[in-house]
């Protein structure tokens, strides 16, 4: 496998300028995947759908991300990464542009499916290429990558609110996102692609034999991603509709609650960068999950009380923020990371992002909005149990290889 072409091994700080293109792309990724929540009611009106019906776009989007992650994992292990990365950004731009022009629910589902596929290729690329760029020093840089996703997610409801107030509709929200993606794809094409460096003391870092040895661990970590990523995107996608259903008025205040979640999320990722330099990934994961359970407990135990919703929402955003990058850092310490392995993790993550929001939509219509909070509380408790199981199994696996 080709290695990074340097006359000397560069310091991680010297590689940072090359990583900036991933950070910029992840702002767009965060905006694109998070804009669905604050525009959901408008998209329902645009297509003549109920909330229960329009909720399928979350599932379609996540199904597309799964397909794109699998395709991207295969491509990045075989081809230079940046041309693929740029092509996916171009497709995202086109699909974002056409989204507000689609008036059929099922045609919108198809657009969201393709948008998710393009986002999946970008996502697996960013997570894989930054590991190849920084190697064992990736920890804080990985957390920074997902901070920029959080920044994009934070900006989505704010941008939506300002544009809707200015022009009276969501069309320009999507068109602005489409335009922002274009300079980033040009920047990507002008930046050299990193390659996977050989792992010391590992004979076949991405070979079939090596992957088979870690197969159960890959599956367990993928299920962990399913649980916590499903929670993250379910909350971000449905909190605006939940706030409206709980009669937090006007709608601009409900959007502000949506922004508070992503604001706590972005702040949590800022905090996680120095923490990643001093705490083990499993310690960060444990603290994150305890915080998430506590935050959701406040809302479940005090339903309908606005201060509880605000406290729980901001607390959940802070707590859940570093779960995704810390999970990748946790995995990187226990197995070789290739595009293929990363794609399996993202399949797990986006399966959760596909299934859990759809389930919430059905419960929202049939039982009521508070069912959302109780279901997510149960999911996060299961994630904590899965983390403990993963930690125990990985220690056994390490002991057997020693």
Sine and cosine of phi, psi and omega as CSV:
sin_phi,cos_phi,sin_psi,cos_psi,sin_omega,cos_omega
0.00,0.00,0.70,-0.71,-0.02,-1.00
-0.91,0.41,0.64,-0.76,0.02,-1.00
-0.97,-0.23,0.17,-0.99,0.07,-1.00
-0.86,0.52,0.69,-0.72,-0.07,-1.00
-1.00,-0.06,0.99,-0.11,0.05,-1.00
-0.66,-0.75,0.56,-0.83,0.07,-1.00
-0.95,0.32,-0.50,0.86,0.09,-1.00
-0.70,-0.71,0.36,-0.93,0.07,-1.00
-0.94,0.35,0.89,-0.46,-0.04,-1.00
-0.97,0.24,0.44,-0.90,0.14,-0.99
-0.94,0.34,0.48,-0.88,0.02,-1.00
-0.81,0.58,-0.62,0.78,0.00,-1.00
-0.89,0.45,-0.46,0.89,0.03,-1.00
-0.96,0.27,-0.37,0.93,0.03,-1.00
-1.00,0.04,-0.21,0.98,-0.09,-1.00
-0.82,0.57,-0.67,0.74,0.02,-1.00
-0.84,0.55,-0.53,0.85,0.02,-1.00
-0.96,0.30,-0.43,0.90,-0.01,-1.00
-0.99,0.16,-0.25,0.97,-0.08,-1.00
-0.88,0.48,-0.50,0.87,0.00,-1.00
-0.91,0.42,-0.58,0.81,0.06,-1.00
-0.93,0.36,-0.63,0.77,0.01,-1.00
-0.89,0.45,-0.68,0.73,0.03,-1.00
-0.90,0.44,-0.68,0.74,0.01,-1.00
-0.90,0.44,-0.55,0.83,-0.02,-1.00
-0.96,0.28,-0.39,0.92,0.17,-0.98
-0.89,0.45,-0.73,0.69,0.03,-1.00
-0.90,0.44,-0.64,0.77,0.02,-1.00
-0.88,0.47,-0.70,0.71,0.03,-1.00
-0.89,0.46,-0.68,0.73,0.05,-1.00
-0.87,0.49,-0.73,0.69,-0.12,-0.99
-0.93,0.38,-0.64,0.77,-0.03,-1.00
-0.99,0.14,-0.37,0.93,-0.05,-1.00
-0.99,-0.13,-0.23,0.97,-0.05,-1.00
-0.95,0.32,-0.33,0.95,-0.02,-1.00
-0.89,0.46,-0.64,0.77,-0.03,-1.00
-0.85,0.52,-0.85,0.53,-0.03,-1.00
-0.95,0.31,-0.21,0.98,0.07,-1.00
-0.96,-0.27,0.11,0.99,-0.12,-0.99
-0.87,0.49,-0.72,0.70,-0.01,-1.00
-0.89,0.45,-0.63,0.78,0.03,-1.00
-0.92,0.39,-0.64,0.77,0.04,-1.00
-0.92,0.40,-0.57,0.82,0.08,-1.00
-0.89,0.45,-0.71,0.70,0.05,-1.00
-0.90,0.44,-0.64,0.77,-0.02,-1.00
-0.87,0.49,-0.58,0.82,-0.05,-1.00
-0.96,-0.27,0.08,1.00,0.00,-1.00
0.91,0.42,0.66,0.76,-0.09,-1.00
-0.90,-0.43,0.38,-0.92,0.18,-0.98
-0.99,0.11,0.18,-0.98,0.04,-1.00
-0.88,0.47,-0.65,0.76,0.02,-1.00
-0.88,0.47,-0.59,0.81,0.00,-1.00
-0.97,0.26,-0.68,0.73,-0.08,-1.00
-0.95,0.31,-0.34,0.94,0.02,-1.00
-0.85,0.52,-0.29,0.96,0.00,-1.00
-0.92,0.40,-0.34,0.94,0.01,-1.00
-0.91,0.41,-0.49,0.87,0.09,-1.00
-0.89,0.45,-0.69,0.73,-0.01,-1.00
-0.92,0.40,-0.67,0.74,0.02,-1.00
-0.89,0.46,-0.68,0.73,0.00,-1.00
-0.88,0.48,-0.70,0.72,-0.02,-1.00
-0.95,0.31,-0.58,0.82,0.09,-1.00
-0.88,0.47,-0.63,0.78,0.07,-1.00
-0.90,0.44,-0.65,0.76,0.02,-1.00
-0.88,0.47,-0.62,0.78,0.04,-1.00
-0.87,0.49,-0.76,0.65,0.01,-1.00
-0.88,0.47,-0.69,0.73,0.01,-1.00
-0.91,0.41,-0.58,0.82,0.02,-1.00
-0.91,0.42,-0.70,0.72,0.02,-1.00
-0.90,0.43,-0.70,0.72,0.03,-1.00
-0.90,0.43,-0.71,0.71,-0.01,-1.00
-0.89,0.45,-0.66,0.76,0.03,-1.00
-0.86,0.51,-0.62,0.78,0.02,-1.00
-0.93,0.37,-0.68,0.73,-0.07,-1.00
-0.94,0.33,-0.71,0.70,-0.10,-1.00
-0.90,0.44,-0.45,0.89,0.05,-1.00
-0.97,0.23,-0.18,0.98,-0.11,-0.99
-0.85,-0.53,-0.41,0.91,-0.09,-1.00
-0.80,-0.60,0.25,-0.97,0.15,-0.99
-0.86,0.50,0.68,-0.74,-0.16,-0.99
-0.96,0.27,-0.61,0.79,-0.19,-0.98
-0.94,0.35,-0.59,0.81,0.10,-0.99
-0.87,0.49,-0.63,0.77,0.06,-1.00
-0.91,0.41,-0.69,0.72,0.02,-1.00
-0.84,0.54,-0.72,0.70,-0.02,-1.00
-0.92,0.38,-0.64,0.77,0.01,-1.00
-0.89,0.46,-0.63,0.78,0.03,-1.00
-0.92,0.40,-0.62,0.79,0.06,-1.00
-0.90,0.44,-0.62,0.79,0.04,-1.00
-0.89,0.45,-0.70,0.72,0.02,-1.00
-0.90,0.44,-0.65,0.76,0.07,-1.00
-0.85,0.52,-0.69,0.72,-0.02,-1.00
-0.86,0.51,-0.72,0.69,-0.01,-1.00
-0.89,0.46,-0.70,0.71,-0.07,-1.00
-0.95,0.32,-0.59,0.81,0.09,-1.00
-0.89,0.46,-0.62,0.79,-0.01,-1.00
-0.90,0.44,-0.63,0.78,-0.09,-1.00
-1.00,0.09,-0.27,0.96,-0.09,-1.00
-0.80,0.60,-0.76,0.66,-0.04,-1.00
-0.97,0.25,0.02,1.00,0.01,-1.00
-0.98,-0.20,0.02,1.00,-0.06,-1.00
-0.99,-0.17,0.82,-0.57,-0.07,-1.00
-0.92,-0.39,0.00,1.00,0.09,-1.00
-0.98,-0.20,0.76,-0.65,-0.02,-1.00
-0.87,0.50,-0.68,0.73,-0.07,-1.00
-0.96,0.28,-0.51,0.86,0.11,-0.99
-0.93,0.36,-0.59,0.81,0.07,-1.00
-0.91,0.42,-0.61,0.79,0.08,-1.00
-0.86,0.52,-0.69,0.73,0.01,-1.00
-0.90,0.44,-0.66,0.75,0.03,-1.00
-0.89,0.45,-0.68,0.74,0.01,-1.00
-0.92,0.40,-0.56,0.83,0.05,-1.00
-0.89,0.46,-0.74,0.67,0.00,-1.00
-0.93,0.36,-0.62,0.79,0.04,-1.00
-0.88,0.47,-0.66,0.75,0.05,-1.00
-0.89,0.45,-0.63,0.77,0.01,-1.00
-0.88,0.47,-0.70,0.71,0.03,-1.00
-0.90,0.43,-0.67,0.74,0.03,-1.00
-0.89,0.45,-0.59,0.81,0.03,-1.00
-0.89,0.45,-0.64,0.77,0.04,-1.00
-0.91,0.42,-0.66,0.75,0.05,-1.00
-0.90,0.43,-0.67,0.74,-0.07,-1.00
-0.91,0.41,-0.76,0.65,-0.01,-1.00
-0.92,0.40,-0.53,0.85,0.04,-1.00
-0.91,0.41,-0.75,0.66,0.00,-1.00
-0.87,0.50,-0.72,0.70,-0.03,-1.00
-0.93,0.38,-0.57,0.82,-0.02,-1.00
-0.99,0.16,-0.74,0.68,-0.10,-0.99
-0.92,0.40,-0.55,0.83,0.01,-1.00
-0.95,0.30,-0.50,0.86,0.12,-0.99
-0.91,0.40,-0.69,0.72,0.02,-1.00
-0.91,0.42,-0.54,0.84,-0.03,-1.00
-0.94,0.33,-0.72,0.69,-0.12,-0.99
-0.98,-0.20,-0.29,0.96,0.01,-1.00
0.89,0.45,-0.70,-0.71,-0.07,-1.00
-0.92,0.40,-0.29,0.96,0.00,-1.00
-1.00,0.03,0.21,0.98,-0.18,-0.98
-0.94,0.33,-0.35,0.93,-0.17,-0.99
-0.66,0.75,-0.92,0.40,-0.03,-1.00
-0.92,0.40,-0.49,0.87,-0.01,-1.00
-0.96,0.29,-0.54,0.84,0.11,-0.99
-0.92,0.40,-0.69,0.72,0.04,-1.00
-0.89,0.46,-0.61,0.79,0.04,-1.00
-0.91,0.42,-0.63,0.78,0.04,-1.00
-0.83,0.55,-0.72,0.69,-0.04,-1.00
-0.98,0.19,-0.29,0.96,0.20,-0.98
-0.88,0.48,-0.68,0.74,-0.04,-1.00
-0.93,0.36,-0.51,0.86,0.17,-0.99
-0.88,0.48,-0.69,0.72,0.01,-1.00
-0.89,0.46,-0.60,0.80,0.05,-1.00
-0.89,0.46,-0.70,0.72,0.05,-1.00
-0.89,0.46,-0.68,0.73,0.02,-1.00
-0.89,0.45,-0.62,0.78,0.05,-1.00
-0.90,0.44,-0.64,0.77,-0.05,-1.00
-0.95,0.32,-0.42,0.91,-0.11,-0.99
-0.85,0.52,-0.81,0.58,0.00,-1.00
-0.92,0.38,-0.53,0.85,0.03,-1.00
-0.92,0.40,-0.74,0.68,0.05,-1.00
-0.86,0.51,-0.70,0.72,0.00,-1.00
-0.87,0.50,-0.73,0.68,-0.03,-1.00
-0.88,0.47,-0.71,0.70,-0.02,-1.00
-0.91,0.40,-0.67,0.75,-0.03,-1.00
-0.94,0.34,-0.67,0.74,0.02,-1.00
-0.88,0.48,-0.67,0.74,0.04,-1.00
-0.90,0.43,-0.62,0.78,-0.08,-1.00
-0.96,0.27,-0.67,0.74,-0.12,-0.99
-0.87,-0.49,-0.11,0.99,0.10,-1.00
0.99,0.16,0.30,0.96,0.02,-1.00
-0.21,-0.98,0.08,-1.00,-0.10,-1.00
-0.99,-0.12,-0.04,1.00,-0.10,-0.99
-0.82,0.57,-0.75,0.66,-0.06,-1.00
-0.96,0.28,-0.30,0.95,0.12,-0.99
-0.86,0.50,-0.78,0.63,-0.02,-1.00
-0.94,0.33,-0.58,0.81,0.00,-1.00
-0.93,0.37,-0.59,0.81,0.06,-1.00
-0.89,0.45,-0.68,0.73,0.03,-1.00
-0.89,0.46,-0.65,0.76,0.01,-1.00
-0.87,0.49,-0.66,0.75,-0.02,-1.00
-0.94,0.34,-0.59,0.81,-0.02,-1.00
-0.90,0.43,-0.47,0.88,-0.03,-1.00
-0.95,0.32,-0.42,0.91,-0.14,-0.99
-0.92,0.40,-0.75,0.66,0.02,-1.00
-0.90,0.43,-0.47,0.88,0.00,-1.00
-0.94,0.34,-0.60,0.80,0.01,-1.00
-0.93,0.36,-0.56,0.83,0.08,-1.00
-0.91,0.42,-0.69,0.73,0.04,-1.00
-0.86,0.51,-0.66,0.75,0.01,-1.00
-0.87,0.49,-0.69,0.72,-0.03,-1.00
-0.92,0.39,-0.37,0.93,-0.01,-1.00
-1.00,-0.05,0.03,1.00,-0.02,-1.00
-0.93,-0.38,0.74,-0.67,-0.01,-1.00
-0.91,0.41,0.60,-0.80,0.01,-1.00
-0.98,0.20,0.68,-0.74,0.16,-0.99
-0.98,0.22,0.36,-0.93,0.05,-1.00
-0.84,-0.54,0.33,-0.95,0.00,-1.00
-0.95,0.32,0.84,-0.54,0.07,-1.00
-0.99,0.13,0.56,-0.83,0.02,-1.00
-0.91,0.42,0.62,-0.78,0.00,-1.00
-0.99,0.12,0.80,-0.59,0.10,-1.00
-0.91,0.41,0.61,-0.79,0.07,-1.00
0.93,0.37,0.27,0.96,0.08,-1.00
-0.76,-0.65,0.85,-0.53,-0.13,-0.99
-0.94,0.34,-0.71,0.71,-0.07,-1.00
-0.71,-0.70,1.00,0.05,-0.14,-0.99
-0.89,0.45,-0.48,0.88,0.02,-1.00
-0.81,-0.59,0.28,0.96,-0.01,-1.00
-0.95,0.30,0.22,-0.98,-0.04,-1.00
-0.89,0.46,-0.67,0.74,0.00,-1.00
-0.88,0.48,-0.69,0.72,-0.01,-1.00
-0.91,0.42,-0.68,0.73,0.00,-1.00
-0.90,0.44,-0.61,0.79,0.01,-1.00
-0.89,0.46,-0.63,0.78,0.00,-1.00
-0.88,0.47,-0.58,0.82,-0.05,-1.00
-0.99,-0.16,0.18,0.98,-0.18,-0.98
-0.87,0.50,-0.68,0.73,0.00,-1.00
-0.92,0.39,-0.62,0.78,0.04,-1.00
-0.91,0.42,-0.65,0.76,0.07,-1.00
-0.86,0.51,-0.69,0.72,0.00,-1.00
-0.90,0.44,-0.70,0.71,-0.03,-1.00
-0.90,0.44,-0.68,0.73,0.01,-1.00
-0.93,0.38,-0.57,0.82,0.06,-1.00
-0.89,0.45,-0.63,0.78,0.06,-1.00
-0.92,0.40,-0.58,0.81,0.07,-1.00
-0.89,0.46,-0.69,0.72,0.08,-1.00
-0.87,0.50,-0.65,0.76,0.02,-1.00
-0.81,0.59,-0.72,0.69,-0.10,-0.99
-0.95,0.31,-0.77,0.63,-0.12,-0.99
-0.98,0.17,-0.54,0.84,0.05,-1.00
-0.95,0.31,-0.60,0.80,0.09,-1.00
-0.86,0.51,-0.64,0.77,0.05,-1.00
-0.91,0.42,-0.73,0.69,-0.03,-1.00
-0.84,0.55,-0.78,0.63,-0.09,-1.00
-0.98,0.18,-0.48,0.88,0.08,-1.00
-0.89,0.45,-0.71,0.70,-0.02,-1.00
-0.91,0.41,-0.72,0.69,0.01,-1.00
-0.89,0.45,-0.56,0.83,-0.03,-1.00
-0.98,0.21,-0.49,0.87,-0.15,-0.99
-0.93,-0.36,-0.15,0.99,-0.09,-1.00
-0.90,0.43,-0.56,0.83,0.05,-1.00
-0.89,0.45,-0.74,0.67,0.01,-1.00
-0.91,0.41,-0.59,0.81,0.06,-1.00
-0.88,0.47,-0.71,0.70,-0.01,-1.00
-0.89,0.45,-0.64,0.77,0.05,-1.00
-0.90,0.43,-0.70,0.72,-0.01,-1.00
-0.91,0.42,-0.52,0.86,0.03,-1.00
-1.00,0.06,0.16,0.99,0.12,-0.99
0.90,0.44,0.64,0.77,0.19,-0.98
-1.00,0.04,0.97,-0.23,-0.14,-0.99
-0.91,-0.42,0.38,-0.92,-0.11,0.99
-0.97,0.24,-0.07,-1.00,-0.04,-1.00
-0.88,0.48,-0.51,0.86,0.01,-1.00
-0.90,0.44,-0.52,0.85,0.06,-1.00
-0.94,0.33,-0.62,0.79,0.05,-1.00
-0.90,0.44,-0.63,0.78,0.07,-1.00
-0.91,0.41,-0.58,0.82,0.04,-1.00
-0.90,0.44,-0.58,0.81,0.09,-1.00
-0.89,0.45,-0.66,0.75,0.08,-1.00
-0.86,0.51,-0.68,0.73,0.04,-1.00
-0.91,0.41,-0.59,0.81,0.01,-1.00
-0.88,0.47,-0.62,0.78,0.04,-1.00
-0.89,0.47,-0.78,0.63,-0.03,-1.00
-0.95,0.31,-0.45,0.90,0.11,-0.99
-0.92,0.40,-0.72,0.70,0.10,-0.99
-0.87,0.49,-0.61,0.79,0.03,-1.00
-0.88,0.48,-0.75,0.66,0.00,-1.00
-0.90,0.43,-0.67,0.74,0.03,-1.00
-0.89,0.46,-0.64,0.77,0.04,-1.00
-0.87,0.49,-0.59,0.81,0.02,-1.00
-0.97,0.26,-0.52,0.85,0.13,-0.99
-0.89,0.46,-0.73,0.68,-0.01,-1.00
-0.89,0.46,-0.56,0.83,-0.09,-1.00
-0.93,0.36,-0.36,0.93,-0.05,-1.00
-0.91,0.42,-0.81,0.59,0.07,-1.00
-0.92,0.38,-0.52,0.85,0.02,-1.00
-0.90,0.44,-0.58,0.81,-0.01,-1.00
-0.90,0.43,-0.36,0.93,0.03,-1.00
-0.99,0.16,-0.29,0.96,-0.13,-0.99
-0.85,-0.53,-0.30,0.95,-0.02,-1.00
-0.89,-0.45,0.55,-0.84,0.10,-1.00
-0.93,0.37,0.52,-0.86,-0.01,-1.00
-0.83,0.56,-0.63,0.77,-0.02,-1.00
-0.92,0.40,-0.51,0.86,0.07,-1.00
-0.93,0.38,-0.68,0.73,0.04,-1.00
-0.88,0.47,-0.66,0.75,0.00,-1.00
-0.89,0.46,-0.68,0.74,0.00,-1.00
-0.89,0.46,-0.72,0.70,0.01,-1.00
-0.90,0.43,-0.64,0.77,0.02,-1.00
-0.87,0.49,-0.72,0.69,-0.07,-1.00
-0.94,0.35,-0.62,0.79,0.06,-1.00
-0.89,0.46,-0.68,0.74,0.05,-1.00
-0.89,0.45,-0.65,0.76,0.00,-1.00
-0.91,0.41,-0.68,0.73,0.03,-1.00
-0.89,0.46,-0.68,0.73,0.00,-1.00
-0.90,0.44,-0.67,0.74,-0.03,-1.00
-0.91,0.41,-0.72,0.70,0.02,-1.00
-0.92,0.39,-0.53,0.85,0.02,-1.00
-0.88,0.47,-0.60,0.80,0.02,-1.00
-0.87,0.50,-0.69,0.72,-0.03,-1.00
-0.95,0.30,-0.64,0.77,-0.02,-1.00
-0.91,0.41,-0.65,0.76,-0.06,-1.00
-0.98,0.19,-0.38,0.92,-0.01,-1.00
-0.81,-0.59,0.88,0.47,-0.10,-1.00
-0.90,0.44,0.68,-0.74,0.09,-1.00
0.99,0.15,-0.11,0.99,0.00,-1.00
-1.00,0.05,0.93,-0.38,-0.11,-0.99
-0.78,0.63,-0.71,0.70,0.02,-1.00
-0.86,0.51,-0.59,0.81,0.02,-1.00
-0.91,0.42,-0.63,0.78,0.02,-1.00
-0.90,0.43,-0.68,0.73,0.01,-1.00
-0.91,0.41,-0.73,0.68,-0.02,-1.00
-0.89,0.46,-0.73,0.68,-0.01,-1.00
-0.90,0.44,-0.63,0.78,-0.02,-1.00
-0.91,0.41,-0.76,0.65,0.01,-1.00
-0.91,0.41,-0.66,0.75,0.02,-1.00
-0.89,0.45,-0.64,0.77,0.03,-1.00
-0.91,0.41,-0.68,0.73,0.03,-1.00
-0.86,0.52,-0.71,0.70,0.04,-1.00
-0.87,0.49,-0.69,0.73,-0.12,-0.99
-0.96,0.29,-0.64,0.76,-0.14,-0.99
-1.00,0.08,-0.15,0.99,-0.17,-0.98
-0.84,0.53,-0.71,0.70,-0.12,-0.99
-1.00,-0.10,0.14,0.99,-0.01,-1.00
-0.88,0.48,-0.71,0.71,-0.08,-1.00
-0.92,0.40,-0.83,0.56,0.00,-1.00
-0.90,0.43,-0.57,0.82,0.02,-1.00
-0.92,0.39,-0.55,0.84,0.07,-1.00
-0.90,0.43,-0.65,0.76,0.04,-1.00
-0.92,0.38,-0.66,0.75,0.06,-1.00
-0.90,0.44,-0.63,0.77,0.05,-1.00
-0.87,0.50,-0.72,0.70,-0.01,-1.00
-0.92,0.40,-0.64,0.77,-0.05,-1.00
-0.88,0.47,-0.47,0.88,0.01,-1.00
-0.98,0.20,-0.21,0.98,-0.14,-0.99
-0.87,-0.49,-0.12,0.99,0.00,-1.00
-0.31,-0.95,0.30,-0.95,0.11,-0.99
-0.93,0.38,0.64,-0.77,0.01,-1.00
-0.95,-0.32,0.88,-0.47,0.08,-1.00
-0.86,-0.50,0.09,-1.00,0.10,-0.99
-0.86,0.51,-0.59,0.81,-0.01,-1.00
-0.91,0.41,-0.72,0.69,0.00,-1.00
-0.90,0.43,-0.70,0.71,0.03,-1.00
-0.85,0.52,-0.64,0.77,-0.02,-1.00
-0.90,0.44,-0.57,0.82,0.04,-1.00
-0.91,0.42,-0.66,0.75,0.05,-1.00
-0.88,0.48,-0.67,0.75,-0.02,-1.00
-0.95,0.32,-0.50,0.86,0.12,-0.99
-0.88,0.47,-0.71,0.71,0.06,-1.00
-0.87,0.49,-0.73,0.69,-0.02,-1.00
-0.87,0.50,-0.72,0.69,-0.11,-0.99
-0.99,0.13,-0.28,0.96,0.20,-0.98
-0.92,0.40,-0.65,0.76,0.08,-1.00
-0.90,0.43,-0.66,0.75,0.02,-1.00
-0.93,0.36,-0.36,0.93,0.04,-1.00
-1.00,0.08,-0.71,0.71,-0.16,-0.99
-0.99,0.13,-0.73,0.68,-0.11,-0.99
-0.90,0.44,-0.69,0.72,0.05,-1.00
-0.89,0.46,-0.57,0.82,0.03,-1.00
-0.91,0.41,-0.69,0.72,0.03,-1.00
-0.88,0.48,-0.67,0.74,0.03,-1.00
-0.87,0.50,-0.66,0.75,0.03,-1.00
-0.86,0.51,-0.65,0.76,0.02,-1.00
-0.93,0.36,-0.67,0.75,0.02,-1.00
-0.93,0.37,-0.57,0.82,0.01,-1.00
-0.85,0.53,-0.71,0.70,-0.03,-1.00
-0.97,0.25,-0.61,0.79,-0.16,-0.99
-1.00,-0.03,-0.55,0.83,-0.08,-1.00
-0.93,-0.36,-0.69,0.72,-0.03,-1.00
0.70,-0.72,0.23,-0.97,-0.11,-0.99
-0.91,0.42,-0.51,0.86,-0.06,-1.00
-0.92,0.40,-0.35,0.94,0.06,-1.00
-0.87,0.49,-0.49,0.87,0.02,-1.00
-0.86,0.51,-0.74,0.68,-0.08,-1.00
-0.93,0.38,-0.65,0.76,-0.01,-1.00
-0.92,0.40,-0.66,0.75,0.00,-1.00
-0.89,0.45,-0.69,0.72,-0.01,-1.00
-0.92,0.40,-0.56,0.83,0.08,-1.00
-0.87,0.49,-0.70,0.71,0.02,-1.00
-0.89,0.46,-0.67,0.74,-0.03,-1.00
-0.89,0.46,-0.67,0.74,-0.02,-1.00
-0.93,0.36,-0.59,0.81,0.08,-1.00
-0.88,0.47,-0.66,0.75,0.06,-1.00
-0.90,0.44,-0.59,0.81,0.04,-1.00
-0.89,0.45,-0.64,0.77,0.05,-1.00
-0.89,0.46,-0.69,0.72,0.03,-1.00
-0.89,0.46,-0.63,0.78,0.02,-1.00
-0.91,0.41,-0.63,0.77,0.03,-1.00
-0.87,0.49,-0.69,0.72,0.01,-1.00
-0.89,0.46,-0.63,0.78,0.03,-1.00
-0.92,0.39,-0.66,0.75,0.02,-1.00
-0.89,0.46,-0.71,0.71,-0.03,-1.00
-0.88,0.47,-0.66,0.75,0.01,-1.00
-0.91,0.40,-0.71,0.71,-0.03,-1.00
-0.92,0.38,-0.64,0.77,-0.02,-1.00
-0.90,0.43,-0.54,0.84,0.06,-1.00
-0.92,0.39,-0.65,0.76,0.06,-1.00
-0.89,0.46,-0.66,0.75,-0.02,-1.00
-0.91,0.41,-0.66,0.75,0.03,-1.00
-0.91,0.41,-0.65,0.76,0.00,-1.00
-0.91,0.41,-0.63,0.78,-0.02,-1.00
-0.93,0.36,-0.46,0.89,0.00,-1.00
-1.00,0.06,-0.28,0.96,-0.03,-1.00
-0.99,0.13,0.00,0.00,0.00,0.00
